[in-house]
């Protein structure tokens, strides 16, 4: 084993033994994987459960899933980063997700993001230092008829304006 392969192998082993730390969430996740018979095609369901349990998907958690499902870490990471509903960082208490699909973008989604960014002093993909607000973007939420659409804590809001978005963020801060 050379130096290039030793580090990933060590990380995999650490991830596989993570639940030995006494964190019961790993055991619950492992039971969930067993329910799906450790099938490769259950990856999305397993990632959903992991995010539900831990709040976000950090590197060690992704390696644990990779090891248990016998999948390459690149595949697990690729799926976790492809879908917008998975997050690799802790989210804030409140989330503001701005749709960036074509219809929303054309109708001003970029201005909504700019206004929220300026008010909250964060960029898209970041969380305020006090962990109150996360500003996220989505490729498309499928609400083109009400563009620009913004999702506040899971509630879709039609025809958002920079002013209406800032008003909502002010309530949270």
Secondary structure as UniProt FT lines:
FT   HELIX           3..16
FT   HELIX           18..21
FT   HELIX           24..35
FT   TURN            36..38
FT   HELIX           40..42
FT   HELIX           43..54
FT   HELIX           59..69
FT   HELIX           73..82
FT   TURN            84..85
FT   STRAND          94..99
FT   HELIX           102..106
FT   TURN            107..108
FT   HELIX           109..120
FT   TURN            124..125
FT   STRAND          126..127
FT   TURN            129..130
FT   STRAND          133..138
FT   HELIX           144..146
FT   STRAND          150..152
FT   TURN            153..154
FT   STRAND          155..157
FT   HELIX           162..172
//
